[in-house]
Amino acid sequence: MKIQMVVRGICCLKAGVPGETDNIEVISVVGRFLEHSRIYIFGKGEEAKVYIASADFMTRNTVKRVEVAAPVYDEGLKRKLIDDFMLYLSDDVKARQQMGGVYTRRGIMDGIESKGINSQETLYSRAYERAK
């Protein structure tokens, strides 16, 4: 099972450690917007279970505070959240991929030329267009 995580900053988990976390991909996206989604997706396709939450899984948020996560049942909203998550995974402007605790620009690491996808700016533009 492959686990993909998109985090706003640093992640204490070291991804890509052979025999331990080699099934985990950690991508960090830090742009001009501080707020970010807390989307949790378990499974794929029609079987995907989608949740939204009030906080991430940092110790400060799980030990001394009450946080909530709620399942998303509306199919349209689930699709939008999954699409947003996939957009973050395709970011090749602000995203950095972590392997063994070292962060590298995704295009450089993969040897792939950048497509110029900035997930935060794309979401900002979409929201601005919907507001018109």
N, C-alpha and C positions, 0 to 999 in steps of 0.2 A: 504494500500500500504506500503510495506516495503522498507526502504531506507538503502542502505549499502554504507558506505564511508570508503575509505582507505586513510589515511593521513600519511605524512612522520614524522610529529612531533606531537605537541599538537593540540587539537581542542577545541575552546571556547564553542562549543555547548555541552550541557550535554545530553548524550544519556540515554534512559531508564527511563526518568521521567514519572511516571504514568499520563496518560491523556494528556500529552504534547509531549514528544518525545519517547514514548515507541515503536514506529515503526521504530526508527532509530538505526542503529548499526554503531559504529565508531571503526575502527581498525587502530592502529598506527603501522607502520613498519619502524623501524630505524635500518639500517645496516651500512656496511662500505661504501656504495655508497651514495653520497649526492644527485645525480640527480635522479629524479623519473618521472614517467609518469603523464601526466595530461589527463586522460581518463574520459570522461563523457558518461555514458550509461543510456538511458531512455527507459524503457520497457524491454520485454523479448523475447527470441527466434527470430523468423523471423521478428517480429515487432520492434526489438530493434533499436533505433537510437543511433549512436555512433559518438562522437565528440572528437577531440583532441584540446588542447588549449596551449597557450604560457605561461599561469600562472594559479595559483590557485586563489581561491576567497578570498584572504586576502585583507583587506581594502587598504593596501599600494599598491596593484596591481590593484585595481579597481577605485581608486579615482584620483590619480595624473599621471597615465600612460595609455597608449593605449595598450590593450591586445586583442588578437584575439582567436576565437574558430572557427574551421572548421568542417563541417560534413564529415564523412568517408563513401563513397559510395561503394568502392571496397569490395566485399563480403569476399574475402580472407583476406584482411587487417582487416576488421571488426571482423572476427572470431579470428584472432591472438590477437587483442586488448582485446576482451572479454576473451579469454583464459588467457592472462596475468593478467587481473583483477581477474579472478577466482583463479589463482595461488596465488596472494596476499591475497585473502580471506582465502586460505587454509594454509597459513604460520602459523606454530606453534612453530617456533624457535625464531624469532625476533618480531613477532606480539604481540601486547598488545591490549586487548579490553577495551574500556572505557564505564563505566556504572556510570551515575551520577557524572561524573568528576573524577572518580578513575580508573586508568589503572591497569589491571591485566593480567598476562600471560594467554593466551587463554586456554591452556591445563589444567592449574590449576583451572581456573574459571569453565570450563566445566566438570571437573573431568575426562577428557579423556587423555589417555597416548599419548605423543607426537609421531607423525609419522616422525619427523625430517625434515619437509619441511621448507627450508629457501628460500623464494621467490627470493630475490636478488641474492643469489649464484646460484640458478637454472637458472635464466635468464642470468647471466654472463656465466655459462657453455654452455648454448645453443648458445649464441652469439659466443663464442670461437670456438665451433664445426662448426658453419656455416662458420666461417672465414677460416677454414683449407682448 
